[in-house]
């Protein structure tokens, strides 16, 4: 007969979940900052009209799609893909701690 004794310190698990939750709550604001920093700047209009609405980043200007397609030398990869890459790295970093 094989017997396995499993003990889980639920306090540690709860702390880890709480920590991860707190870090994830910061992610929309951090992603917004990343998106804005990836946005090309000439007059500042595009950066100024990029807003965080709840958990959504809204680029409120007509030429956002053009900029995101890489038509600016300042952002050849656009803004969305670098922001997605940033989010993925952040999530991996948060959960790598556990």
PDB file as gemmi writes it, atoms N, CA and C in Angstrom:
CRYST1    1.000    1.000    1.000  90.00  90.00  90.00 P 1                      
ATOM      1  N   UNK A   1       0.837  -1.178   0.000  1.00  0.00           N  
ATOM      2  CA  UNK A   1       0.000   0.000   0.000  1.00  0.00           C  
ATOM      3  C   UNK A   1       0.886   1.246   0.000  1.00  0.00           C  
ATOM      4  N   UNK A   2       0.483   2.239  -0.793  1.00  0.00           N  
ATOM      5  CA  UNK A   2       1.201   3.511  -0.842  1.00  0.00           C  
ATOM      6  C   UNK A   2       0.305   4.580  -0.223  1.00  0.00           C  
ATOM      7  N   UNK A   3       0.904   5.355   0.618  1.00  0.00           N  
ATOM      8  CA  UNK A   3       0.159   6.434   1.253  1.00  0.00           C  
ATOM      9  C   UNK A   3       0.924   7.739   1.015  1.00  0.00           C  
ATOM     10  N   UNK A   4       0.215   8.742   0.526  1.00  0.00           N  
ATOM     11  CA  UNK A   4       0.814  10.054   0.297  1.00  0.00           C  
ATOM     12  C   UNK A   4       0.121  11.049   1.206  1.00  0.00           C  
ATOM     13  N   UNK A   5       0.905  11.735   1.985  1.00  0.00           N  
ATOM     14  CA  UNK A   5       0.366  12.748   2.885  1.00  0.00           C  
ATOM     15  C   UNK A   5       0.568  14.111   2.221  1.00  0.00           C  
ATOM     16  N   UNK A   6      -0.514  14.766   1.886  1.00  0.00           N  
ATOM     17  CA  UNK A   6      -0.436  16.061   1.214  1.00  0.00           C  
ATOM     18  C   UNK A   6      -0.863  17.142   2.193  1.00  0.00           C  
ATOM     19  N   UNK A   7       0.029  18.102   2.381  1.00  0.00           N  
ATOM     20  CA  UNK A   7      -0.273  19.229   3.250  1.00  0.00           C  
ATOM     21  C   UNK A   7      -0.137  20.506   2.435  1.00  0.00           C  
ATOM     22  N   UNK A   8      -1.131  21.329   2.517  1.00  0.00           N  
ATOM     23  CA  UNK A   8      -1.123  22.597   1.798  1.00  0.00           C  
ATOM     24  C   UNK A   8      -1.287  23.717   2.809  1.00  0.00           C  
ATOM     25  N   UNK A   9      -0.363  24.655   2.755  1.00  0.00           N  
ATOM     26  CA  UNK A   9      -0.476  25.830   3.622  1.00  0.00           C  
ATOM     27  C   UNK A   9      -1.379  26.824   2.898  1.00  0.00           C  
ATOM     28  N   UNK A  10      -2.653  26.796   3.215  1.00  0.00           N  
ATOM     29  CA  UNK A  10      -3.620  27.629   2.499  1.00  0.00           C  
ATOM     30  C   UNK A  10      -3.357  29.124   2.700  1.00  0.00           C  
ATOM     31  N   UNK A  11      -2.705  29.483   3.777  1.00  0.00           N  
ATOM     32  CA  UNK A  11      -2.372  30.896   3.980  1.00  0.00           C  
ATOM     33  C   UNK A  11      -1.407  31.380   2.911  1.00  0.00           C  
ATOM     34  N   UNK A  12      -0.423  30.538   2.569  1.00  0.00           N  
ATOM     35  CA  UNK A  12       0.527  30.914   1.521  1.00  0.00           C  
ATOM     36  C   UNK A  12      -0.172  31.022   0.165  1.00  0.00           C  
ATOM     37  N   UNK A  13      -1.075  30.090  -0.082  1.00  0.00           N  
ATOM     38  CA  UNK A  13      -1.815  30.109  -1.348  1.00  0.00           C  
ATOM     39  C   UNK A  13      -2.675  31.369  -1.422  1.00  0.00           C  
ATOM     40  N   UNK A  14      -3.355  31.702  -0.342  1.00  0.00           N  
ATOM     41  CA  UNK A  14      -4.200  32.895  -0.327  1.00  0.00           C  
ATOM     42  C   UNK A  14      -3.372  34.162  -0.507  1.00  0.00           C  
ATOM     43  N   UNK A  15      -2.198  34.212   0.115  1.00  0.00           N  
ATOM     44  CA  UNK A  15      -1.322  35.380  -0.057  1.00  0.00           C  
ATOM     45  C   UNK A  15      -0.860  35.497  -1.499  1.00  0.00           C  
ATOM     46  N   UNK A  16      -0.514  34.369  -2.112  1.00  0.00           N  
ATOM     47  CA  UNK A  16      -0.063  34.372  -3.504  1.00  0.00           C  
ATOM     48  C   UNK A  16      -1.183  34.852  -4.426  1.00  0.00           C  
ATOM     49  N   UNK A  17      -2.390  34.364  -4.190  1.00  0.00           N  
ATOM     50  CA  UNK A  17      -3.534  34.788  -5.005  1.00  0.00           C  
ATOM     51  C   UNK A  17      -3.793  36.283  -4.820  1.00  0.00           C  
ATOM     52  N   UNK A  18      -3.725  36.750  -3.592  1.00  0.00           N  
ATOM     53  CA  UNK A  18      -3.946  38.165  -3.308  1.00  0.00           C  
ATOM     54  C   UNK A  18      -2.885  39.036  -3.983  1.00  0.00           C  
ATOM     55  N   UNK A  19      -1.635  38.615  -3.894  1.00  0.00           N  
ATOM     56  CA  UNK A  19      -0.544  39.355  -4.526  1.00  0.00           C  
ATOM     57  C   UNK A  19      -0.732  39.409  -6.032  1.00  0.00           C  
ATOM     58  N   UNK A  20      -1.028  38.263  -6.643  1.00  0.00           N  
ATOM     59  CA  UNK A  20      -1.234  38.216  -8.096  1.00  0.00           C  
ATOM     60  C   UNK A  20      -2.413  39.094  -8.489  1.00  0.00           C  
ATOM     61  N   UNK A  21      -3.482  39.050  -7.716  1.00  0.00           N  
ATOM     62  CA  UNK A  21      -4.665  39.857  -8.002  1.00  0.00           C  
ATOM     63  C   UNK A  21      -4.338  41.347  -7.958  1.00  0.00           C  
ATOM     64  N   UNK A  22      -3.594  41.764  -6.956  1.00  0.00           N  
ATOM     65  CA  UNK A  22      -3.199  43.173  -6.845  1.00  0.00           C  
ATOM     66  C   UNK A  22      -2.333  43.607  -8.019  1.00  0.00           C  
ATOM     67  N   UNK A  23      -1.420  42.746  -8.436  1.00  0.00           N  
ATOM     68  CA  UNK A  23      -0.561  43.067  -9.582  1.00  0.00           C  
ATOM     69  C   UNK A  23      -1.379  43.148 -10.869  1.00  0.00           C  
ATOM     70  N   UNK A  24      -2.326  42.236 -11.036  1.00  0.00           N  
ATOM     71  CA  UNK A  24      -3.157  42.221 -12.244  1.00  0.00           C  
ATOM     72  C   UNK A  24      -4.066  43.447 -12.318  1.00  0.00           C  
ATOM     73  N   UNK A  25      -4.486  43.976 -11.175  1.00  0.00           N  
ATOM     74  CA  UNK A  25      -5.319  45.183 -11.162  1.00  0.00           C  
ATOM     75  C   UNK A  25      -4.568  46.392 -11.708  1.00  0.00           C  
ATOM     76  N   UNK A  26      -3.255  46.389 -11.581  1.00  0.00           N  
ATOM     77  CA  UNK A  26      -2.427  47.493 -12.076  1.00  0.00           C  
ATOM     78  C   UNK A  26      -2.187  47.408 -13.581  1.00  0.00           C  
ATOM     79  N   UNK A  27      -2.428  46.245 -14.148  1.00  0.00           N  
ATOM     80  CA  UNK A  27      -2.064  45.981 -15.543  1.00  0.00           C  
ATOM     81  C   UNK A  27      -2.723  46.915 -16.566  1.00  0.00           C  
ATOM     82  N   UNK A  28      -4.019  47.223 -16.466  1.00  0.00           N  
ATOM     83  CA  UNK A  28      -4.583  48.142 -17.465  1.00  0.00           C  
ATOM     84  C   UNK A  28      -3.886  49.499 -17.512  1.00  0.00           C  
ATOM     85  N   UNK A  29      -3.588  50.057 -16.348  1.00  0.00           N  
ATOM     86  CA  UNK A  29      -2.891  51.353 -16.305  1.00  0.00           C  
ATOM     87  C   UNK A  29      -1.496  51.236 -16.897  1.00  0.00           C  
ATOM     88  N   UNK A  30      -0.791  50.165 -16.563  1.00  0.00           N  
ATOM     89  CA  UNK A  30       0.554  49.954 -17.102  1.00  0.00           C  
ATOM     90  C   UNK A  30       0.503  49.745 -18.612  1.00  0.00           C  
ATOM     91  N   UNK A  31      -0.491  48.990 -19.091  1.00  0.00           N  
ATOM     92  CA  UNK A  31      -0.631  48.745 -20.529  1.00  0.00           C  
ATOM     93  C   UNK A  31      -0.951  50.044 -21.260  1.00  0.00           C  
ATOM     94  N   UNK A  32      -1.785  50.873 -20.657  1.00  0.00           N  
ATOM     95  CA  UNK A  32      -2.110  52.174 -21.262  1.00  0.00           C  
ATOM     96  C   UNK A  32      -0.853  53.029 -21.403  1.00  0.00           C  
ATOM     97  N   UNK A  33      -0.067  53.075 -20.338  1.00  0.00           N  
ATOM     98  CA  UNK A  33       1.190  53.846 -20.408  1.00  0.00           C  
ATOM     99  C   UNK A  33       2.098  53.311 -21.508  1.00  0.00           C  
ATOM    100  N   UNK A  34       2.153  51.981 -21.622  1.00  0.00           N  
ATOM    101  CA  UNK A  34       2.988  51.357 -22.649  1.00  0.00           C  
ATOM    102  C   UNK A  34       2.472  51.720 -24.045  1.00  0.00           C  
ATOM    103  N   UNK A  35       1.167  51.644 -24.238  1.00  0.00           N  
ATOM    104  CA  UNK A  35       0.558  51.984 -25.523  1.00  0.00           C  
ATOM    105  C   UNK A  35       0.892  53.422 -25.900  1.00  0.00           C  
ATOM    106  N   UNK A  36       0.718  54.341 -24.942  1.00  0.00           N  
ATOM    107  CA  UNK A  36       1.005  55.761 -25.194  1.00  0.00           C  
ATOM    108  C   UNK A  36       2.486  55.954 -25.527  1.00  0.00           C  
ATOM    109  N   UNK A  37       3.358  55.268 -24.813  1.00  0.00           N  
ATOM    110  CA  UNK A  37       4.795  55.426 -25.097  1.00  0.00           C  
ATOM    111  C   UNK A  37       5.160  54.850 -26.462  1.00  0.00           C  
ATOM    112  N   UNK A  38       4.374  53.888 -26.961  1.00  0.00           N  
ATOM    113  CA  UNK A  38       4.606  53.339 -28.299  1.00  0.00           C  
ATOM    114  C   UNK A  38       3.990  54.199 -29.400  1.00  0.00           C  
ATOM    115  N   UNK A  39       3.130  55.140 -29.020  1.00  0.00           N  
ATOM    116  CA  UNK A  39       2.454  55.996 -29.991  1.00  0.00           C  
ATOM    117  C   UNK A  39       3.414  57.063 -30.494  1.00  0.00           C  
ATOM    118  N   UNK A  40       3.527  57.186 -31.820  1.00  0.00           N  
ATOM    119  CA  UNK A  40       4.412  58.223 -32.366  1.00  0.00           C  
ATOM    120  C   UNK A  40       3.985  59.618 -31.899  1.00  0.00           C  
ATOM    121  N   UNK A  41       4.964  60.493 -31.785  1.00  0.00           N  
ATOM    122  CA  UNK A  41       4.666  61.846 -31.311  1.00  0.00           C  
ATOM    123  C   UNK A  41       5.184  62.857 -32.320  1.00  0.00           C  
ATOM    124  N   UNK A  42       4.274  63.605 -32.866  1.00  0.00           N  
ATOM    125  CA  UNK A  42       4.665  64.751 -33.674  1.00  0.00           C  
ATOM    126  C   UNK A  42       4.083  65.988 -33.008  1.00  0.00           C  
ATOM    127  N   UNK A  43       2.769  66.056 -32.984  1.00  0.00           N  
ATOM    128  CA  UNK A  43       2.125  67.196 -32.325  1.00  0.00           C  
ATOM    129  C   UNK A  43       1.681  66.849 -30.906  1.00  0.00           C  
ATOM    130  N   UNK A  44       1.623  65.555 -30.605  1.00  0.00           N  
ATOM    131  CA  UNK A  44       1.149  65.114 -29.297  1.00  0.00           C  
ATOM    132  C   UNK A  44      -0.328  64.774 -29.294  1.00  0.00           C  
ATOM    133  N   UNK A  45      -1.020  65.030 -30.403  1.00  0.00           N  
ATOM    134  CA  UNK A  45      -2.449  64.780 -30.498  1.00  0.00           C  
ATOM    135  C   UNK A  45      -2.787  63.311 -30.255  1.00  0.00           C  
ATOM    136  N   UNK A  46      -2.071  62.408 -30.897  1.00  0.00           N  
ATOM    137  CA  UNK A  46      -2.367  60.977 -30.763  1.00  0.00           C  
ATOM    138  C   UNK A  46      -2.184  60.519 -29.323  1.00  0.00           C  
ATOM    139  N   UNK A  47      -1.117  60.936 -28.708  1.00  0.00           N  
ATOM    140  CA  UNK A  47      -0.876  60.541 -27.313  1.00  0.00           C  
ATOM    141  C   UNK A  47      -1.927  61.136 -26.379  1.00  0.00           C  
ATOM    142  N   UNK A  48      -2.274  62.402 -26.616  1.00  0.00           N  
ATOM    143  CA  UNK A  48      -3.256  63.071 -25.753  1.00  0.00           C  
ATOM    144  C   UNK A  48      -4.660  62.487 -25.893  1.00  0.00           C  
ATOM    145  N   UNK A  49      -4.980  61.943 -27.057  1.00  0.00           N  
ATOM    146  CA  UNK A  49      -6.322  61.411 -27.284  1.00  0.00           C  
ATOM    147  C   UNK A  49      -6.402  59.903 -27.049  1.00  0.00           C  
ATOM    148  N   UNK A  50      -5.377  59.321 -26.472  1.00  0.00           N  
ATOM    149  CA  UNK A  50      -5.416  57.910 -26.106  1.00  0.00           C  
ATOM    150  C   UNK A  50      -5.784  57.825 -24.634  1.00  0.00           C  
ATOM    151  N   UNK A  51      -6.922  57.209 -24.374  1.00  0.00           N  
ATOM    152  CA  UNK A  51      -7.483  57.176 -23.022  1.00  0.00           C  
ATOM    153  C   UNK A  51      -7.676  55.746 -22.531  1.00  0.00           C  
ATOM    154  N   UNK A  52      -7.650  55.598 -21.232  1.00  0.00           N  
ATOM    155  CA  UNK A  52      -7.976  54.330 -20.591  1.00  0.00           C  
ATOM    156  C   UNK A  52      -9.401  54.450 -20.065  1.00  0.00           C  
ATOM    157  N   UNK A  53     -10.289  53.631 -20.616  1.00  0.00           N  
ATOM    158  CA  UNK A  53     -11.693  53.631 -20.202  1.00  0.00           C  
ATOM    159  C   UNK A  53     -11.996  52.264 -19.596  1.00  0.00           C  
ATOM    160  N   UNK A  54     -11.996  52.206 -18.283  1.00  0.00           N  
ATOM    161  CA  UNK A  54     -12.151  50.914 -17.609  1.00  0.00           C  
ATOM    162  C   UNK A  54     -10.921  50.067 -17.879  1.00  0.00           C  
ATOM    163  N   UNK A  55     -11.106  48.937 -18.522  1.00  0.00           N  
ATOM    164  CA  UNK A  55      -9.979  48.081 -18.899  1.00  0.00           C  
ATOM    165  C   UNK A  55      -9.667  48.180 -20.391  1.00  0.00           C  
ATOM    166  N   UNK A  56     -10.193  49.217 -21.037  1.00  0.00           N  
ATOM    167  CA  UNK A  56     -10.011  49.367 -22.481  1.00  0.00           C  
ATOM    168  C   UNK A  56      -9.171  50.585 -22.799  1.00  0.00           C  
ATOM    169  N   UNK A  57      -8.283  50.416 -23.744  1.00  0.00           N  
ATOM    170  CA  UNK A  57      -7.491  51.532 -24.245  1.00  0.00           C  
ATOM    171  C   UNK A  57      -8.187  52.013 -25.511  1.00  0.00           C  
ATOM    172  N   UNK A  58      -8.511  53.297 -25.552  1.00  0.00           N  
ATOM    173  CA  UNK A  58      -9.185  53.862 -26.711  1.00  0.00           C  
ATOM    174  C   UNK A  58      -8.300  54.925 -27.336  1.00  0.00           C  
ATOM    175  N   UNK A  59      -7.926  54.683 -28.580  1.00  0.00           N  
ATOM    176  CA  UNK A  59      -7.173  55.667 -29.359  1.00  0.00           C  
ATOM    177  C   UNK A  59      -8.214  56.483 -30.110  1.00  0.00           C  
ATOM    178  N   UNK A  60      -8.559  57.640 -29.575  1.00  0.00           N  
ATOM    179  CA  UNK A  60      -9.666  58.437 -30.089  1.00  0.00           C  
ATOM    180  C   UNK A  60      -9.265  59.435 -31.151  1.00  0.00           C  
ATOM    181  N   UNK A  61      -8.646  58.966 -32.199  1.00  0.00           N  
ATOM    182  CA  UNK A  61      -8.285  59.825 -33.315  1.00  0.00           C  
ATOM    183  C   UNK A  61      -8.375  58.995 -34.588  1.00  0.00           C  
ATOM    184  N   UNK A  62      -8.699  59.649 -35.689  1.00  0.00           N  
ATOM    185  CA  UNK A  62      -9.030  58.943 -36.932  1.00  0.00           C  
ATOM    186  C   UNK A  62      -7.869  58.164 -37.534  1.00  0.00           C  
ATOM    187  N   UNK A  63      -6.676  58.591 -37.321  1.00  0.00           N  
ATOM    188  CA  UNK A  63      -5.528  57.959 -37.977  1.00  0.00           C  
ATOM    189  C   UNK A  63      -4.839  56.910 -37.096  1.00  0.00           C  
ATOM    190  N   UNK A  64      -5.524  56.449 -36.060  1.00  0.00           N  
ATOM    191  CA  UNK A  64      -4.942  55.439 -35.164  1.00  0.00           C  
ATOM    192  C   UNK A  64      -4.611  54.156 -35.918  1.00  0.00           C  
ATOM    193  N   UNK A  65      -5.503  53.720 -36.793  1.00  0.00           N  
ATOM    194  CA  UNK A  65      -5.275  52.481 -37.553  1.00  0.00           C  
ATOM    195  C   UNK A  65      -4.057  52.622 -38.446  1.00  0.00           C  
ATOM    196  N   UNK A  66      -3.908  53.779 -39.066  1.00  0.00           N  
ATOM    197  CA  UNK A  66      -2.752  54.021 -39.937  1.00  0.00           C  
ATOM    198  C   UNK A  66      -1.461  53.948 -39.136  1.00  0.00           C  
ATOM    199  N   UNK A  67      -1.437  54.598 -37.979  1.00  0.00           N  
ATOM    200  CA  UNK A  67      -0.239  54.548 -37.137  1.00  0.00           C  
ATOM    201  C   UNK A  67       0.041  53.129 -36.668  1.00  0.00           C  
ATOM    202  N   UNK A  68      -1.021  52.391 -36.330  1.00  0.00           N  
ATOM    203  CA  UNK A  68      -0.822  51.035 -35.833  1.00  0.00           C  
ATOM    204  C   UNK A  68      -0.305  50.096 -36.917  1.00  0.00           C  
ATOM    205  N   UNK A  69      -0.546  50.431 -38.164  1.00  0.00           N  
ATOM    206  CA  UNK A  69      -0.034  49.600 -39.276  1.00  0.00           C  
ATOM    207  C   UNK A  69       1.438  49.872 -39.564  1.00  0.00           C  
ATOM    208  N   UNK A  70       2.030  50.777 -38.802  1.00  0.00           N  
ATOM    209  CA  UNK A  70       3.467  51.004 -38.924  1.00  0.00           C  
ATOM    210  C   UNK A  70       3.861  52.072 -39.912  1.00  0.00           C  
ATOM    211  N   UNK A  71       2.953  52.997 -40.216  1.00  0.00           N  
ATOM    212  CA  UNK A  71       3.265  54.047 -41.175  1.00  0.00           C  
ATOM    213  C   UNK A  71       4.167  55.138 -40.607  1.00  0.00           C  
ATOM    214  N   UNK A  72       4.473  55.072 -39.348  1.00  0.00           N  
ATOM    215  CA  UNK A  72       5.382  56.045 -38.744  1.00  0.00           C  
ATOM    216  C   UNK A  72       6.718  55.372 -38.461  1.00  0.00           C  
ATOM    217  N   UNK A  73       7.781  56.057 -38.786  1.00  0.00           N  
ATOM    218  CA  UNK A  73       9.112  55.518 -38.475  1.00  0.00           C  
ATOM    219  C   UNK A  73       9.336  55.427 -36.969  1.00  0.00           C  
ATOM    220  N   UNK A  74       8.600  56.215 -36.206  1.00  0.00           N  
ATOM    221  CA  UNK A  74       8.727  56.183 -34.749  1.00  0.00           C  
ATOM    222  C   UNK A  74       8.110  54.918 -34.150  1.00  0.00           C  
ATOM    223  N   UNK A  75       7.165  54.300 -34.865  1.00  0.00           N  
ATOM    224  CA  UNK A  75       6.501  53.095 -34.353  1.00  0.00           C  
ATOM    225  C   UNK A  75       6.293  52.104 -35.503  1.00  0.00           C  
ATOM    226  N   UNK A  76       7.368  51.538 -36.014  1.00  0.00           N  
ATOM    227  CA  UNK A  76       7.232  50.631 -37.158  1.00  0.00           C  
ATOM    228  C   UNK A  76       6.409  49.374 -36.851  1.00  0.00           C  
ATOM    229  N   UNK A  77       6.310  48.990 -35.585  1.00  0.00           N  
ATOM    230  CA  UNK A  77       5.488  47.830 -35.196  1.00  0.00           C  
ATOM    231  C   UNK A  77       4.097  48.253 -34.732  1.00  0.00           C  
ATOM    232  N   UNK A  78       3.800  49.538 -34.842  1.00  0.00           N  
ATOM    233  CA  UNK A  78       2.521  50.044 -34.380  1.00  0.00           C  
ATOM    234  C   UNK A  78       2.504  50.175 -32.868  1.00  0.00           C  
ATOM    235  N   UNK A  79       1.300  50.177 -32.326  1.00  0.00           N  
ATOM    236  CA  UNK A  79       1.161  50.328 -30.876  1.00  0.00           C  
ATOM    237  C   UNK A  79       0.545  49.088 -30.229  1.00  0.00           C  
ATOM    238  N   UNK A  80      -0.348  48.426 -30.954  1.00  0.00           N  
ATOM    239  CA  UNK A  80      -1.071  47.303 -30.354  1.00  0.00           C  
ATOM    240  C   UNK A  80      -0.150  46.124 -30.066  1.00  0.00           C  
ATOM    241  N   UNK A  81       0.603  45.662 -31.053  1.00  0.00           N  
ATOM    242  CA  UNK A  81       1.423  44.461 -30.845  1.00  0.00           C  
ATOM    243  C   UNK A  81       2.478  44.653 -29.750  1.00  0.00           C  
ATOM    244  N   UNK A  82       3.187  45.775 -29.734  1.00  0.00           N  
ATOM    245  CA  UNK A  82       4.129  45.969 -28.617  1.00  0.00           C  
ATOM    246  C   UNK A  82       3.438  46.000 -27.252  1.00  0.00           C  
ATOM    247  N   UNK A  83       2.218  46.534 -27.212  1.00  0.00           N  
ATOM    248  CA  UNK A  83       1.477  46.563 -25.949  1.00  0.00           C  
ATOM    249  C   UNK A  83       1.050  45.157 -25.549  1.00  0.00           C  
ATOM    250  N   UNK A  84       0.600  44.361 -26.500  1.00  0.00           N  
ATOM    251  CA  UNK A  84       0.245  42.968 -26.216  1.00  0.00           C  
ATOM    252  C   UNK A  84       1.465  42.206 -25.706  1.00  0.00           C  
ATOM    253  N   UNK A  85       2.610  42.414 -26.349  1.00  0.00           N  
ATOM    254  CA  UNK A  85       3.846  41.761 -25.904  1.00  0.00           C  
ATOM    255  C   UNK A  85       4.193  42.166 -24.470  1.00  0.00           C  
ATOM    256  N   UNK A  86       4.011  43.451 -24.159  1.00  0.00           N  
ATOM    257  CA  UNK A  86       4.248  43.956 -22.806  1.00  0.00           C  
ATOM    258  C   UNK A  86       3.329  43.261 -21.803  1.00  0.00           C  
ATOM    259  N   UNK A  87       2.049  43.146 -22.144  1.00  0.00           N  
ATOM    260  CA  UNK A  87       1.073  42.505 -21.254  1.00  0.00           C  
ATOM    261  C   UNK A  87       1.457  41.049 -21.004  1.00  0.00           C  
ATOM    262  N   UNK A  88       1.835  40.346 -22.056  1.00  0.00           N  
ATOM    263  CA  UNK A  88       2.239  38.940 -21.903  1.00  0.00           C  
ATOM    264  C   UNK A  88       3.434  38.812 -20.967  1.00  0.00           C  
ATOM    265  N   UNK A  89       4.436  39.686 -21.167  1.00  0.00           N  
ATOM    266  CA  UNK A  89       5.626  39.639 -20.303  1.00  0.00           C  
ATOM    267  C   UNK A  89       5.261  39.927 -18.853  1.00  0.00           C  
ATOM    268  N   UNK A  90       4.371  40.908 -18.629  1.00  0.00           N  
ATOM    269  CA  UNK A  90       3.965  41.259 -17.271  1.00  0.00           C  
ATOM    270  C   UNK A  90       3.257  40.090 -16.596  1.00  0.00           C  
ATOM    271  N   UNK A  91       2.335  39.454 -17.310  1.00  0.00           N  
ATOM    272  CA  UNK A  91       1.593  38.326 -16.741  1.00  0.00           C  
ATOM    273  C   UNK A  91       2.540  37.174 -16.415  1.00  0.00           C  
ATOM    274  N   UNK A  92       3.458  36.892 -17.333  1.00  0.00           N  
ATOM    275  CA  UNK A  92       4.448  35.834 -17.065  1.00  0.00           C  
ATOM    276  C   UNK A  92       5.269  36.178 -15.834  1.00  0.00           C  
ATOM    277  N   UNK A  93       5.661  37.429 -15.713  1.00  0.00           N  
ATOM    278  CA  UNK A  93       6.457  37.874 -14.566  1.00  0.00           C  
ATOM    279  C   UNK A  93       5.678  37.726 -13.262  1.00  0.00           C  
ATOM    280  N   UNK A  94       4.408  38.087 -13.274  1.00  0.00           N  
ATOM    281  CA  UNK A  94       3.581  37.991 -12.072  1.00  0.00           C  
ATOM    282  C   UNK A  94       3.487  36.550 -11.597  1.00  0.00           C  
ATOM    283  N   UNK A  95       3.240  35.633 -12.531  1.00  0.00           N  
ATOM    284  CA  UNK A  95       3.011  34.242 -12.127  1.00  0.00           C  
ATOM    285  C   UNK A  95       4.299  33.432 -11.994  1.00  0.00           C  
ATOM    286  N   UNK A  96       5.383  33.959 -12.490  1.00  0.00           N  
ATOM    287  CA  UNK A  96       6.674  33.270 -12.329  1.00  0.00           C  
ATOM    288  C   UNK A  96       7.113  33.318 -10.866  1.00  0.00           C  
ATOM    289  N   UNK A  97       6.622  34.282 -10.120  1.00  0.00           N  
ATOM    290  CA  UNK A  97       7.000  34.441  -8.711  1.00  0.00           C  
ATOM    291  C   UNK A  97       6.475  33.294  -7.845  1.00  0.00           C  
ATOM    292  N   UNK A  98       5.474  32.590  -8.349  1.00  0.00           N  
ATOM    293  CA  UNK A  98       4.844  31.562  -7.522  1.00  0.00           C  
ATOM    294  C   UNK A  98       5.326  30.234  -7.949  1.00  0.00           C  
TER     295      UNK A  98                                                      
END                                                                             
